[in-house]
Amino acid sequence: MSLFKKQQSEILTADSLLVLHTANTFEIDEFEVFTLAYEGWFGQAASFKDIEVHFYTYKSNGSVPHWVRNYCRSIVSFNTAKALSVYVNAEDRTGRVLRQLILGLCVVLSSIILMNTF
């Protein structure tokens, strides 16, 4: 075997990384990701046979069906938006506290200045 030839088990595409990320997010296996994606796309429960052919193709060459890719992208997008909203809310709270602190200092300083001038 050549050093440059990848084995089938080493095939990782961007789409297969999305599937792995989604599986890790929900702490489920990849087959379950396919099952959830099927139900989300087709609107009905998936049988083992419905998933088996697509999952076998995915495992053998890294090819991800469009409905699984769409599902995984929506999960990643949702998690990214959720993380950003938490960050923005934290920044907003910090900014609000700093503004209140500065305003309080301004009031104290102006009262000291006014007391010293009279």
Secondary structure as UniProt FT lines:
FT   TURN            3..4
FT   HELIX           8..10
FT   HELIX           14..26
FT   HELIX           30..42
FT   HELIX           48..61
FT   HELIX           66..117
//
